[in-house]
Amino acid sequence: MGGMKIVESMHKFEAAGLGKAPFRFVGYSREVFQAVPGDPSCPLQPGACCDYCSTGIYDVFHVVSADGQRFKVGCDCILKVGDAGLKKVVDEHKAKARREASKRKAISVQSALMTLIAAKREVLASMPHPKGFKDQHTGAPLTALDFAEYMLKCCGASGKARLLKQLTALVQEAA
C-alpha cells in the first residue's frame, strides 16, 4: 500500500502568499484615478491593483486572513477562488450596492421630472393629453400637464424614467 499521499487543498489566496485561511471580507471601496480630476476629457481609470492577480481594479474588496494580513482583490478574483463564505458576503454587498444605485437614480429622475414640469408648466398645460384622455366627471379634455402630474404621483421608478424621456420629447417638439 505504502506510497499514497493525502493532499489537502489549499485556499488559492493562501497559495498566493496572501495569508492563512480562513479569509474574511472586511470592506469595500471604489477607487478611481483621473490624471486631471474633474476634467471630462480625461478618462477615469482603475485606482487600485488586485493583490492576487495584479489587474487594475475600480471595485476593491478588502480581505483579512486568519493571521492578520490585509489585502485587496477585485470582484472577479474574490469570486473565482471558490470560497463560498466570501462569495456570499460579496454577493450580498453587490446586491446592496445595486439597490443604493437604483435609489440614487430614482431620486435623480424624480428631481429632473419635477424641475422639468415646473419649468415647462405653461407649455405642458397648453398641450393635449398624450393619450387623448378626458376628465371623467366633466368630459373636458385633459392636458399634458395633467398627464405629467398624475404619472409623477402614481408610477414607479421605471415609469418615471420613461415619463422624463416622454416629456422631454414633448417639450422639444413644442419648441
C-alpha positions in Angstrom: 0.0 0.0 0.0 2.7 2.4 1.1 3.1 5.5 -1.1 -0.4 7.1 -1.2 -0.4 10.8 -0.2 -3.4 12.7 1.1 -3.3 16.2 -0.4 -5.2 18.9 1.4 -6.5 21.5 -0.9 -5.0 24.9 -0.1 -7.0 28.1 -0.5 -5.9 30.0 -3.6 -5.3 33.2 -1.6 -3.1 31.2 0.8 -1.2 29.6 -2.1 -0.6 33.1 -3.5 1.1 34.1 -0.2 -1.8 36.4 1.0 -2.0 34.9 4.5 -3.6 31.9 6.1 -7.2 30.7 5.6 -9.9 31.3 6.6 -10.3 34.7 5.0 -12.8 37.4 5.9 -14.3 40.2 3.8 -13.8 43.4 5.8 -14.9 46.2 3.5 -15.4 47.6 0.0 -14.3 50.8 -1.7 -14.4 52.2 -5.2 -11.1 53.6 -6.2 -10.7 55.7 -9.3 -7.8 57.6 -10.8 -8.1 60.6 -13.1 -4.9 62.3 -14.2 -6.7 65.7 -14.1 -9.5 65.4 -11.6 -12.8 66.7 -12.8 -11.7 67.1 -16.4 -14.4 65.4 -18.6 -11.9 64.9 -21.4 -9.6 62.9 -19.0 -10.7 59.3 -18.7 -11.4 57.5 -15.4 -9.0 54.6 -14.8 -8.8 51.9 -12.1 -7.3 53.4 -8.9 -6.1 50.2 -7.3 -4.4 46.9 -8.2 -5.6 43.4 -7.2 -3.1 41.8 -4.8 -4.0 38.3 -6.2 -3.7 38.9 -10.0 -2.2 42.4 -10.3 -5.0 43.6 -12.5 -6.1 47.3 -12.2 -9.5 47.5 -10.3 -12.2 50.0 -9.6 -14.2 47.9 -7.2 -11.9 47.0 -4.3 -12.8 44.2 -1.9 -10.7 44.3 1.3 -9.9 40.9 2.9 -8.1 39.9 6.0 -6.5 36.5 6.6 -6.6 34.4 9.8 -3.1 35.6 10.6 -4.0 39.3 10.2 -2.7 40.0 6.7 -4.8 42.6 4.9 -5.1 42.7 1.1 -7.3 43.8 -1.6 -8.8 42.0 -4.6 -11.2 42.7 -7.4 -14.7 41.4 -7.8 -13.6 38.6 -10.2 -10.8 37.3 -8.1 -12.8 37.2 -4.9 -15.5 35.2 -6.6 -13.3 32.8 -8.6 -11.2 31.4 -5.7 -14.1 29.1 -4.7 -14.6 30.4 -1.2 -18.3 30.1 -0.6 -18.2 32.3 2.5 -16.5 35.2 0.7 -18.8 34.7 -2.3 -21.9 35.0 -0.1 -20.7 38.2 1.6 -19.7 39.8 -1.7 -22.9 38.8 -3.4 -24.8 40.5 -0.6 -22.6 43.6 -0.8 -23.2 43.8 -4.6 -26.9 43.5 -4.2 -26.9 46.3 -1.6 -24.8 48.5 -3.9 -27.2 47.9 -6.8 -30.2 48.8 -4.5 -28.5 52.0 -3.4 -27.6 52.9 -7.0 -31.2 52.4 -8.0 -32.4 54.6 -5.2 -30.0 57.4 -6.2 -31.1 57.1 -9.9 -34.8 57.2 -8.8 -34.1 60.4 -6.8 -32.3 62.0 -9.7 -35.1 61.2 -12.1 -37.7 62.4 -9.7 -35.8 65.7 -9.3 -35.4 66.1 -13.0 -39.1 65.5 -13.6 -40.2 68.0 -11.0 -37.8 70.6 -12.4 -39.0 70.0 -16.0 -42.6 70.2 -15.0 -42.1 73.4 -13.0 -40.1 75.0 -15.8 -42.5 74.0 -18.6 -45.8 74.1 -16.8 -47.4 76.5 -19.2 -46.2 74.6 -22.3 -47.5 71.3 -20.9 -50.8 72.9 -19.9 -51.3 74.1 -23.5 -50.7 70.6 -25.0 -53.3 67.9 -25.2 -53.0 64.7 -23.1 -50.7 62.3 -25.0 -53.4 59.6 -24.9 -56.3 62.0 -25.6 -58.0 61.3 -22.2 -60.8 63.4 -20.9 -61.9 64.3 -17.4 -64.3 61.5 -16.2 -66.6 64.0 -14.5 -66.8 66.9 -16.9 -65.7 65.4 -20.1 -63.2 68.2 -20.7 -60.0 67.2 -22.5 -57.0 66.7 -20.2 -53.6 68.3 -20.9 -50.1 67.0 -21.0 -49.7 68.7 -17.6 -52.5 66.6 -16.1 -50.8 63.5 -17.5 -47.4 64.5 -16.1 -48.7 65.3 -12.6 -50.7 62.1 -12.5 -47.8 59.9 -13.6 -45.4 61.7 -11.3 -47.7 60.8 -8.4 -48.7 57.3 -9.4 -45.9 55.5 -11.3 -42.8 53.8 -10.0 -39.1 54.4 -10.8 -39.0 52.9 -14.3 -42.3 54.7 -15.2 -40.9 58.0 -14.1 -37.7 57.4 -16.2 -40.0 56.8 -19.2 -42.1 59.8 -18.3 -39.0 62.0 -18.2 -38.0 60.9 -21.7 -41.5 61.3 -23.0 -42.0 64.8 -21.5 -38.5 65.9 -22.7 -39.5 64.9 -26.3 -42.9 66.6 -26.0 -41.4 69.8 -24.8 -38.7 69.7 -27.6 -41.4 69.2 -30.2 -43.4 72.1 -28.9 -40.3 74.4 -29.1 
